[in-house]
Amino acid sequence: MMKQTSIRKVKSADRTLDLLETLARSANGMTASEISNALSIPKSSLFHLLGTLDERGYVSVDAEGRHRIGPAVSRLVAAGGPEVTLLSAVERALDGLRDAINESCSFNVEKGDEVEVVATRAGRNALTYTMQVGDLAPLYAVSAGKVLLAQKDRDWLDAYLARIRFESFTPNTIQSHERLMREIERSRAEGFGFVDEEYTPGIVGLGAAVRVAGRAIGAINVAMPSPRYNPQKASLIRQHLRKAVSLVESQVNEAGPAA
């Protein structure tokens, strides 16, 4: 009789998978202390594990120190089969949005006090603005960031305003709490974030939040050279941004936990 060889488990791999599975079940994210207590992982070991996963995009952390599943997990799931996932739904929506308005667009998620581009499509005009996966920008300086700030409650915003230091990227960049709060209120009222050459000279942006299960999980934005921006183009972009957001939200909500 052939002797069956037992497979030895790797402790570090077990910890990594336990951590990801625990975060996947958490609706509001978890602090490092909460993870350490839940999984009995020493904080010194957890610090290095979270750092590696954050660097690789498998975990993201917000400004309050709460950790969540990162965009790299969605990319792995999308590569494994035809199931509807957040990333695959986003990419279909971006394809449709870019084709409808012929301008560059992207999907962005929070990463600390910044937004990160996790999927993008470039417009086909001779003069266009290109966004790259992995690009980071401050929440206050770009349209996706402004509309995500508009989803936050007052306590979160108070803490955010207390810690940020405005950097001047262009003459139009927001430089005061008062102006930022006016922009946040405008985004809440209109349902869109807007920037006018505030992060990149010559570039105008519009963004709309994507919400799943009552929580903003990211934002889709459009960026274009300012000479092509006018009231008619703005109306067209808003119309198709709404469609793109609705497409992602409906497909991800229908897919349920697998998304």
PAZAPA-4460 file (N, C-alpha, C; in steps of 0.05 Angstrom, whole numbers, plus 32768, in hexadecimal, padded with zeros to 4 digits):
% residues 259
    n_x    n_y    n_z   ca_x   ca_y   ca_z    c_x    c_y    c_z   seq   type   mol
   8011   7FE8   8000   8000   8000   8000   8012   8019   8000     1      M     A
   800B   802C   7FEE   801B   8045   7FED   8015   8057   8004     2      M     A
   8029   805F   8011   8025   8071   8028   801E   808D   801E     3      K     A
   8009   8098   8029   8000   80B3   8022   8011   80C8   8030     4      Q     A
   801C   80DA   8021   802D   80EF   802D   801B   8107   8035     5      T     A
   801D   810F   804E   800D   8126   8057   801A   813F   804D     6      S     A
   8009   8153   8046   8013   816D   803D   8016   817F   8055     7      I     A
   802E   818A   8057   8034   819C   806D   8029   81B8   8067     8      R     A
   801B   81C3   807A   8010   81DE   8076   8026   81F3   807B     9      K     A
   8024   8209   806C   8037   821F   8070   8029   8234   8081    10      V     A
   8034   823A   8098   8027   824C   80AB   8022   8267   809F    11      K     A
   8036   8272   8091   8033   828D   8086   801D   828E   8071    12      S     A
   801B   8279   8061   8006   8278   804D   7FEB   8276   805A    13      A     A
   7FE9   8266   806F   7FD0   8264   807E   7FC7   827F   8089    14      D     A
   7FDB   828D   8094   7FD4   82A8   80A0   7FCB   82BB   808A    15      R     A
   7FD8   82BA   8073   7FD0   82CC   805E   7FB4   82C7   8055    16      T     A
   7FAD   82AE   8050   7F92   82A7   8047   7F7D   82AD   805D    17      L     A
   7F84   82A7   8076   7F71   82AD   808C   7F6C   82CB   808D    18      D     A
   7F81   82DB   8089   7F7E   82F8   8089   7F6C   8302   8073    19      L     A
   7F71   82F8   805A   7F60   8301   8043   7F43   82F8   8047    20      L     A
   7F3F   82DF   8050   7F24   82D6   8054   7F15   82E6   8069    21      E     A
   7F23   82ED   807E   7F17   82FD   8094   7F10   8319   808A    22      T     A
   7F22   8326   807B   7F1B   8340   8070   7F04   833E   805C    23      L     A
   7F03   8329   804D   7EED   8326   8039   7ED2   8325   8047    24      A     A
   7ED1   831B   805F   7EB8   8319   806E   7EB1   8332   807D    25      R     A
   7EC3   8345   807E   7EBF   835E   808E   7EB4   8374   807C    26      S     A
   7E9C   837D   8083   7E8F   8392   8073   7E9C   83AD   8076    27      A     A
   7EA8   83B3   808D   7EB3   83CD   8093   7ED1   83CE   8095    28      N     A
   7EDE   83B8   808E   7EFB   83B7   8090   7F03   83B3   80AD    29      G     A
   7F1D   83AE   80B2   7F27   83A8   80CD   7F41   83B7   80D2    30      M     A
   7F45   83BF   80EB   7F5F   83CA   80F2   7F72   83B4   80F7    31      T     A
   7F8C   83BB   80F8   7FA1   83A7   80FD   7F9C   8399   8118    32      A     A
   7F94   83A8   812C   7F8E   839C   8146   7F77   8388   8145    33      S     A
   7F62   838F   8136   7F4C   837C   8133   7F54   8363   8125    34      E     A
   7F64   8366   8110   7F6E   834E   8102   7F7F   833D   8114    35      I     A
   7F91   834A   8123   7FA3   833C   8135   7F93   832C   8149    36      S     A
   7F7F   8338   8154   7F6F   832A   8169   7F5E   8314   815C    37      N     A
   7F53   8319   8145   7F42   8304   8138   7F52   82EC   812F    38      A     A
   7F6A   82F0   8126   7F7A   82D9   811B   7F91   82D1   812D    39      L     A
   7F94   82DE   8144   7FAA   82D7   8157   7FC5   82D9   8149    40      S     A
   7FC9   82EE   8139   7FE2   82F3   812C   7FF1   8309   813B    41      I     A
   800A   8304   8144   8019   8319   8151   801A   8332   8140    42      P     A
   8018   8349   814C   8017   8362   813D   8031   8367   812D    43      K     A
   8047   835D   8137   8060   8361   8129   8060   8351   810E    44      S     A
   8055   8338   810F   8053   8328   80F6   803D   8334   80E4    45      S     A
   8027   833D   80F0   8011   8348   80E0   801A   8361   80D1    46      L     A
   802A   8371   80DD   8033   838A   80D0   8041   8384   80B6    47      F     A
   8053   8370   80B5   8061   8369   809D   804F   835C   8089    48      H     A
   803C   834C   8092   802A   833E   8080   8017   8352   8072    49      L     A
   800C   8365   8082   7FFB   8379   8076   800A   838B   8063    50      L     A
   8023   8392   806A   8033   83A3   8059   8038   8396   803E    51      G     A
   803D   837C   803E   8042   836E   8024   8028   836C   8014    52      T     A
   8012   8366   8021   7FF8   8364   8012   7FEF   837F   8008    53      L     A
   7FF4   8394   8017   7FED   83AF   800E   7FFE   83B7   7FF6    54      D     A
   8017   83B1   7FF7   8029   83B8   7FE1   8022   83AA   7FC7    55      E     A
   8018   8391   7FCA   8010   8381   7FB2   7FF3   8386   7FAA    56      R     A
   7FE4   8396   7FB9   7FC9   839D   7FB2   7FB4   8389   7FBB    57      G     A
   7FBB   8376   7FCC   7FA8   8362   7FD6   7F98   836C   7FEE    58      Y     A
   7FA3   8380   7FFB   7F96   838D   8011   7F99   83AB   800E    59      V     A
   7F84   83BA   8014   7F86   83D8   8014   7F7F   83E2   8030    60      S     A
   7F8A   83F9   8037   7F85   8405   8051   7F7C   8421   804E    61      V     A
   7F67   8429   805D   7F5D   8444   805A   7F6A   8456   806F    62      D     A
   7F62   8470   806F   7F6F   8483   8080   7F6A   847E   809E    63      A     A
   7F56   846E   80A4   7F50   8467   80C0   7F5E   844E   80C9    64      E     A
   7F6F   8443   80B7   7F7E   842B   80BE   7F6E   8411   80BC    65      G     A
   7F57   8412   80AD   7F47   83FA   80AA   7F4F   83EC   808F    66      R     A
   7F54   83D3   8091   7F5E   83C3   807B   7F46   83B4   806D    67      H     A
   7F48   83B3   8053   7F34   83A6   8042   7F41   8396   802C    68      R     A
   7F32   8385   801F   7F3C   8377   8008   7F43   838B   7FF2    69      I     A
   7F5A   8387   7FE5   7F64   839A   7FD1   7F5D   8391   7FB5    70      G     A
   7F62   83A3   7FA1   7F5B   839D   7F85   7F69   8385   7F78    71      P     A
   7F80   837E   7F83   7F8E   8367   7F77   7F7E   834D   7F7A    72      A     A
   7F6E   834B   7F8F   7F5E   8333   7F93   7F49   8330   7F7D    73      V     A
   7F3D   8347   7F75   7F29   8347   7F5F   7F37   833F   7F45    74      S     A
   7F50   8348   7F41   7F5D   8341   7F28   7F63   8323   7F27    75      R     A
   7F69   8317   7F3E   7F6D   82FA   7F3E   7F54   82EB   7F38    76      L     A
   7F3E   82F4   7F45   7F24   82E6   7F40   7F1C   82E9   7F23    77      V     A
   7F20   8301   7F18   7F18   8305   7EFC   7F28   82F3   7EE9    78      A     A
   7F41   82ED   7EF0   7F51   82DC   7EDF   7F49   82BF   7EE1    79      A     A
   7F3A   82B8   7EF5   7F34   829C   7EF9   7F1C   8291   7EEB    80      G     A
   7F0C   82A2   7EDE   7EF4   8298   7ED1   7EE2   82AE   7EC8    81      G     A
   7ECB   82A7   7EBC   7EBA   82BB   7EB0   7EA6   82C8   7EC3    82      P     A
   7EA8   82C1   7EDE   7E95   82CC   7EF0   7E95   82EA   7EF0    83      E     A
   7E7F   82F6   7EF7   7E7D   8313   7EFA   7E8C   831B   7F13    84      V     A
   7EA0   832B   7F10   7EAF   8336   7F27   7EAF   8354   7F25    85      T     A
   7EB8   8361   7F3A   7EB9   837E   7F3A   7ECA   8388   7F23    86      L     A
   7EE2   837C   7F20   7EF4   8386   7F0B   7EE9   8381   7EEF    87      L     A
   7EDD   836A   7EEB   7ED3   8364   7ED0   7EBB   8377   7ECA    88      S     A
   7EAA   837C   7EDE   7E93   838E   7EDA   7E9E   83AA   7ED5    89      A     A
   7EB2   83B3   7EE4   7EBE   83CD   7EDF   7EC9   83D0   7EC3    90      V     A
   7ED7   83BB   7EBA   7EE4   83BD   7EA0   7ED0   83BF   7E8A    91      E     A
   7EBA   83B0   7E8C   7EA4   83B2   7E78   7E98   83CE   7E79    92      R     A
   7E94   83D9   7E91   7E88   83F4   7E93   7E9B   8409   7E87    93      A     A
   7EB5   8406   7E8C   7EC8   8419   7E81   7EC9   8418   7E63    94      L     A
   7EC8   83FF   7E58   7EC7   83FC   7E3B   7EAF   840C   7E2F    95      D     A
   7E98   8408   7E3B   7E80   8416   7E31   7E82   8434   7E34    96      G     A
   7E8C   843D   7E4B   7E8F   8459   7E50   7EA2   8466   7E3D    97      L     A
   7EB9   845A   7E39   7ECD   8465   7E27   7EC2   8467   7E0A    98      R     A
   7EB4   8451   7E02   7EA9   8451   7DE7   7E93   8466   7DE3    99      D     A
   7E84   846C   7DF8   7E6E   847F   7DF6   7E77   849C   7DF5   100      A     A
   7E8D   84A2   7E03   7E96   84BE   7E05   7EB1   84C3   7DF8   101      I     A
   7EBF   84AE   7DF2   7EDA   84B0   7DE5   7EED   84C0   7DF6   102      N     A
   7EEC   84BC   7E11   7EFF   84C9   7E23   7F0A   84B4   7E36   103      E     A
   7F21   84BA   7E42   7F2D   84A7   7E55   7F1D   84A5   7E6F   104      S     A
   7F1C   848D   7E7A   7F0C   8488   7E92   7F1B   8473   7EA3   105      C     A
   7F14   8472   7EBC   7F21   845E   7ECE   7F0F   8458   7EE6   106      S     A
   7F16   8442   7EF3   7F09   843B   7F0D   7F1E   843E   7F22   107      F     A
   7F16   844B   7F38   7F29   8452   7F4E   7F1F   8449   7F69   108      N     A
   7F31   8441   7F7A   7F2A   8439   7F95   7F3B   8449   7FA9   109      V     A
   7F30   844C   7FC1   7F3F   845A   7FD6   7F58   844A   7FDE   110      E     A
   7F6D   8458   7FE3   7F85   844C   7FEE   7F91   8461   8002   111      K     A
   7F8A   845E   801B   7F91   8472   802E   7F83   848C   8028   112      G     A
   7F92   84A2   8026   7F87   84BC   801F   7F8A   84C2   8001   113      D     A
   7F8D   84AD   7FF1   7F90   84B0   7FD4   7F7C   849E   7FC6   114      E     A
   7F7A   84A2   7FAC   7F6B   848E   7F9C   7F7F   8481   7F89   115      V     A
   7F7A   8467   7F83   7F8B   8458   7F72   7F7C   844E   7F5A   116      E     A
   7F87   8451   7F42   7F7B   8447   7F2A   7F7F   8429   7F28   117      V     A
   7F69   841A   7F26   7F6B   83FD   7F24   7F62   83F2   7F09   118      V     A
   7F55   8402   7EF9   7F4E   83FB   7EDD   7F4A   8414   7ECE   119      A     A
   7F52   8414   7EB4   7F50   842D   7EA5   7F4D   8427   7E87   120      T     A
   7F41   843A   7E79   7F3F   8439   7E5C   7F46   8454   7E51   121      R     A
   7F56   8455   7E3B   7F5F   846E   7E2F   7F4C   8476   7E19   122      A     A
   7F46   8490   7E17   7F37   849A   7E00   7F47   8497   7DE6   123      G     A
   7F39   849A   7DD0   7F46   8496   7DB6   7F4B   84B0   7DA7   124      R     A
   7F47   84C7   7DB4   7F4D   84E0   7DA8   7F6C   84E3   7DA5   125      N     A
   7F74   84F4   7D92   7F90   84F9   7D8E   7F9C   8506   7DA8   126      A     A
   7F8D   8518   7DB4   7F95   8525   7DCD   7F84   8518   7DE3   127      L     A
   7F91   8508   7DF4   7F82   84FB   7E09   7F93   84FA   7E23   128      T     A
   7F86   84F3   7E39   7F94   84F1   7E53   7F94   84D4   7E5A   129      Y     A
   7FAC   84CA   7E61   7FAF   84AE   7E66   7FB3   84A9   7E84   130      T     A
   7FA3   8497   7E8F   7FA6   848E   7EAB   7FB1   8472   7EAB   131      M     A
   7FC3   846C   7EBE   7FCF   8452   7EC0   7FC6   8443   7EDA   132      Q     A
   7FC2   8429   7ED8   7FBC   8419   7EF0   7FD3   841D   7F04   133      V     A
   7FCB   8422   7F1D   7FDE   8427   7F32   7FE3   8445   7F37   134      G     A
   7FDA   8457   7F26   7FDC   8473   7F2B   7FCE   847B   7F45   135      D     A
   7FDB   848C   7F54   7FD0   8496   7F6D   7FCD   84B4   7F6C   136      L     A
   7FB8   84BE   7F79   7FB4   84DB   7F7B   7FA5   84E1   7F95   137      A     A
   7FA9   84F9   7FA1   7F9B   8500   7FBA   7F7D   8501   7FB5   138      P     A
   7F6D   84F9   7FC9   7F50   84FA   7FC7   7F46   8515   7FC0   139      L     A
   7F52   852A   7FCB   7F47   8545   7FC7   7F4D   8551   7FAB   140      Y     A
   7F5F   8544   7F9C   7F69   8550   7F83   7F5D   8545   7F6A   141      A     A
   7F4E   852F   7F6B   7F43   8523   7F53   7F25   851D   7F56   142      V     A
   7F18   851A   7F40   7EFB   8517   7F40   7EF1   84FE   7F4F   143      S     A
   7EFF   84E7   7F4B   7EF8   84CF   7F59   7EFB   84D2   7F77   144      A     A
   7F11   84E0   7F7F   7F15   84E4   7F9B   7F00   84F6   7FA8   145      G     A
   7EF8   850B   7F9A   7EE4   851D   7FA5   7EC9   850F   7FA9   146      K     A
   7EC1   84FF   7F95   7EA7   84F2   7F98   7EA8   84DC   7FAE   147      V     A
   7EC0   84D0   7FB2   7EC2   84BD   7FC8   7EC2   84CC   7FE3   148      L     A
   7ECE   84E3   7FE5   7ECC   84F3   7FFD   7EAF   84FB   8003   149      L     A
   7EA0   84FF   7FEE   7E83   8506   7FF2   7E73   84F0   7FFF   150      A     A
   7E7E   84D7   7FFF   7E70   84C1   800B   7E75   84BE   8029   151      Q     A
   7E89   84CE   8033   7E91   84CB   804F   7E80   84DB   8062   152      K     A
   7E7F   84D1   807B   7E70   84E0   808F   7E81   84F6   809C   153      D     A
   7E75   8507   80AC   7E82   851E   80B7   7E9A   8517   80C8   154      R     A
   7E98   8502   80D9   7EAE   84FA   80EA   7EC6   84F2   80D9   155      D     A
   7EC1   84E3   80C4   7ED8   84DA   80B3   7EE5   84F2   80A6   156      W     A
   7ED4   8504   809C   7EDF   851C   808F   7EEE   852E   80A2   157      L     A
   7EE5   8531   80BA   7EF3   8541   80CE   7F0F   8536   80D3   158      D     A
   7F11   851B   80D6   7F2B   850F   80DA   7F3D   8512   80C1   159      A     A
   7F31   8510   80AA   7F40   8513   8091   7F4B   852F   808E   160      Y     A
   7F3A   8543   8093   7F42   855F   8091   7F58   8566   80A5   161      L     A
   7F57   8559   80BC   7F6B   855E   80D1   7F87   8554   80C9   162      A     A
   7F88   8540   80B8   7FA2   8534   80B2   7FAE   853B   8097   163      R     A
   7F9E   8544   8084   7FA9   8548   8069   7FB8   8563   8068   164      I     A
   7FCB   8563   8056   7FDA   857B   804F   7FD8   857E   8030   165      R     A
   7FCC   8594   8028   7FC7   8598   800C   7FE1   859D   7FFD   166      F     A
   7FE3   858E   7FE7   7FFA   8592   7FD5   7FF0   85A0   7FBC   167      E     A
   7FFF   85B3   7FB2   7FF7   85C3   7F9A   8002   85B6   7F81   168      S     A
   7FF0   85AA   7F72   7FF8   859D   7F59   7FF6   85B0   7F41   169      F     A
   7FE2   85C2   7F42   7FDD   85D6   7F2E   7FD3   85EF   7F3D   170      T     A
   7FD0   8606   7F2F   7FC5   861D   7F3C   7FA8   8619   7F45   171      P     A
   7F9A   8605   7F3B   7F7E   8600   7F42   7F7B   85EC   7F58   172      N     A
   7F90   85E0   7F62   7F8D   85CB   7F77   7F81   85D7   7F90   173      T     A
   7F6F   85C8   7F9C   7F63   85D0   7FB5   7F78   85D4   7FCB   174      I     A
   7F76   85EA   7FD9   7F8A   85F0   7FEE   7F7E   85F7   8009   175      Q     A
   7F64   85F3   800C   7F57   85FA   8026   7F41   85E6   802C   176      S     A
   7F3D   85E3   8047   7F27   85D2   8050   7F0C   85DC   8047   177      H     A
   7F09   85F6   8047   7EEF   8602   8040   7EE8   85FC   8023   178      E     A
   7EFB   85FF   8011   7EF5   85FA   7FF5   7EF0   85DC   7FF0   179      R     A
   7EFF   85CB   7FFE   7EFB   85AE   7FFB   7EDF   85A7   8004   180      L     A
   7ED6   85B1   801B   7EBB   85AB   8025   7EA6   85B5   8011   181      M     A
   7EAA   85CC   8005   7E97   85D5   7FF1   7E96   85C2   7FD9   182      R     A
   7EAD   85B7   7FD1   7EAE   85A4   7FBB   7EA0   858A   7FC3   183      E     A
   7EA4   8581   7FDB   7E97   8569   7FE5   7E79   856C   7FE5   184      I     A
   7E6F   8583   7FEE   7E52   8588   7FEE   7E48   858A   7FD2   185      E     A
   7E57   8595   7FC0   7E4F   8596   7FA4   7E4D   8579   7F98   186      R     A
   7E60   8568   7F9F   7E60   854D   7F96   7E48   853E   7FA1   187      S     A
   7E41   8542   7FBA   7E2A   8536   7FC5   7E10   853E   7FB7   188      R     A
   7E0F   8558   7FB2   7DF6   8563   7FA5   7DF3   8559   7F89   189      A     A
   7E09   8558   7F7A   7E08   8551   7F5D   7E0C   8533   7F58   190      E     A
   7E18   8525   7F6B   7E1E   8509   7F66   7E37   8504   7F56   191      G     A
   7E47   8519   7F52   7E60   8516   7F42   7E76   8527   7F4F   192      F     A
   7E8E   851C   7F4E   7EA6   852C   7F55   7EAF   853A   7F3C   193      G     A
   7EBA   8552   7F3F   7EC3   8562   7F28   7EDE   856F   7F2E   194      F     A
   7EF1   856E   7F1B   7F0A   857D   7F1E   7F0F   858C   7F04   195      V     A
   7F19   85A4   7F07   7F1F   85B5   7EF0   7F3D   85BD   7EF2   196      D     A
   7F4E   85AC   7EE5   7F6B   85B1   7EE5   7F76   85B3   7F01   197      E     A
   7F6D   85A2   7F13   7F76   85A4   7F2F   7F8C   8590   7F36   198      E     A
   7F8F   857B   7F26   7FA5   8568   7F2A   7FB9   8568   7F13   199      Y     A
   7FAE   856A   7EFA   7FBE   856B   7EE2   7FB7   8583   7ED2   200      T     A
   7FCA   8594   7ECA   7FC3   85AB   7EBA   7FB5   85A3   7EA0   201      P     A
   7FA0   85B1   7E99   7F92   85AB   7E80   7F7E   8594   7E80   202      G     A
   7F7A   8588   7E98   7F69   8570   7E99   7F51   8575   7EAC   203      I     A
   7F39   856F   7EA2   7F20   8571   7EB1   7F17   8554   7EB7   204      V     A
   7F0B   8550   7ECE   7F02   8535   7ED5   7EE7   8535   7EE2   205      G     A
   7ED8   8520   7EDD   7EBE   851B   7EEA   7EBE   84FE   7EF5   206      L     A
   7EB4   84FB   7F0E   7EB4   84E0   7F1A   7E9A   84DA   7F28   207      G     A
   7E92   84C1   7F29   7E7A   84B8   7F37   7E80   849F   7F47   208      A     A
   7E75   849D   7F5F   7E7A   8487   7F72   7E6B   846E   7F69   209      A     A
   7E78   8457   7F6E   7E6B   843D   7F6B   7E65   8432   7F86   210      V     A
   7E4C   842B   7F8B   7E44   8422   7FA6   7E39   8405   7FA4   211      R     A
   7E42   83F5   7FB6   7E39   83D9   7FB8   7E31   83D4   7FD5   212      V     A
   7E1A   83C9   7FD9   7E10   83C3   7FF4   7E12   83DB   8006   213      A     A
   7E0B   83F2   7FFB   7E0A   840B   800B   7E24   8418   8010   214      G     A
   7E3A   840E   8005   7E55   8419   800A   7E62   8421   7FF0   215      R     A
   7E6F   8438   7FF0   7E7F   8440   7FD8   7E98   842F   7FD7   216      A     A
   7E9B   8420   7FC0   7EB2   840E   7FBD   7EC7   841A   7FAA   217      I     A
   7EC0   8430   7F9E   7ED2   843C   7F8B   7EC4   8452   7F7B   218      G     A
   7ED1   845C   7F66   7EC5   8470   7F56   7ECF   846E   7F39   219      A     A
   7EBD   8473   7F26   7EC5   8474   7F0A   7EC8   8491   7F03   220      I     A
   7EDE   8498   7EF5   7EE2   84B3   7EED   7EE8   84B5   7ECF   221      N     A
   7EE4   84CD   7EC4   7EEB   84D4   7EA9   7EFE   84EC   7EAA   222      V     A
   7F14   84EB   7E9B   7F27   8501   7E9A   7F2C   8508   7E7D   223      A     A
   7F2C   8522   7E77   7F2E   852C   7E5C   7F3B   8547   7E5B   224      M     A
   7F47   854E   7E44   7F52   8569   7E41   7F3D   857E   7E42   225      P     A
   7F43   8593   7E50   7F2F   85A8   7E55   7F23   85B5   7E3C   226      S     A
   7F32   85B7   7E25   7F26   85C3   7E0D   7F0E   85B4   7E03   227      P     A
   7F0C   859A   7E09   7EF5   858A   7DFF   7EDE   858A   7E13   228      R     A
   7EE1   8597   7E2A   7ECC   8597   7E3E   7EBA   85AF   7E3B   229      Y     A
   7EA0   85A9   7E39   7E8C   85BE   7E37   7E72   85B4   7E43   230      N     A
   7E5D   85C4   7E46   7E45   85BA   7E53   7E38   85A2   7E45   231      P     A
   7E3A   85A1   7E2A   7E2E   858A   7E1C   7E3E   8571   7E22   232      Q     A
   7E59   8573   7E22   7E69   855C   7E27   7E66   8553   7E44   233      K     A
   7E63   8567   7E56   7E5F   8560   7E72   7E46   8550   7E76   234      A     A
   7E30   8558   7E69   7E17   854A   7E6B   7E19   852E   7E60   235      S     A
   7E27   852A   7E4A   7E2B   8510   7E3E   7E3B   84FE   7E51   236      L     A
   7E50   8509   7E5D   7E61   84F9   7E6F   7E51   84F1   7E87   237      I     A
   7E42   8503   7E93   7E32   84FC   7EAB   7E1E   84E6   7EA4   238      R     A
   7E12   84E8   7E8D   7DFE   84D3   7E85   7E0B   84B8   7E84   239      Q     A
   7E22   84B6   7E77   7E2F   849C   7E74   7E3E   8493   7E8D   240      H     A
   7E47   84A6   7E9D   7E52   849E   7EB7   7E3D   8490   7EC8   241      L     A
   7E25   849B   7EC8   7E0F   848E   7ED7   7E0A   8472   7ECD   242      R     A
   7E0B   846F   7EB3   7E06   8454   7EA8   7E1C   8441   7EB0   243      K     A
   7E35   844A   7EAF   7E4C   8439   7EB6   7E4B   8431   7ED3   244      A     A
   7E44   8444   7EE5   7E42   843E   7F01   7E2B   842A   7F06   245      V     A
   7E14   842E   7EF9   7DFE   841C   7EFC   7E04   8400   7EF3   246      S     A
   7E13   83FE   7EDD   7E1B   83E4   7ED3   7E2C   83D5   7EE7   247      L     A
   7E40   83E2   7EF2   7E51   83D5   7F05   7E41   83CD   7F1E   248      V     A
   7E31   83DF   7F29   7E22   83D9   7F41   7E0F   83C2   7F3D   249      E     A
   7E01   83C2   7F27   7DED   83AD   7F22   7DFA   8392   7F1F   250      S     A
   7E10   8391   7F10   7E1E   8377   7F0B   7E2B   836C   7F24   251      Q     A
   7E37   837E   7F33   7E45   8375   7F4C   7E30   836C   7F61   252      V     A
   7E1A   837B   7F63   7E05   8374   7F76   7DF8   835A   7F6F   253      N     A
   7DF4   8355   7F55   7DE8   833C   7F4C   7DFB   8325   7F51   254      E     A
   7E15   832A   7F4E   7E28   8314   7F52   7E2B   830C   7F6F   255      A     A
   7E25   831F   7F81   7E26   8319   7F9D   7E42   8316   7FA8   256      G     A
   7E46   8306   7FBC   7E60   8305   7FCA   7E77   82FD   7FB8   257      P     A
   7E72   82EF   7FA2   7E88   82E7   7F90   7E95   82FF   7F83   258      A     A
   7E88   8316   7F81   7E93   832D   7F75   7EA8   833B   7F87   259      A     A
***
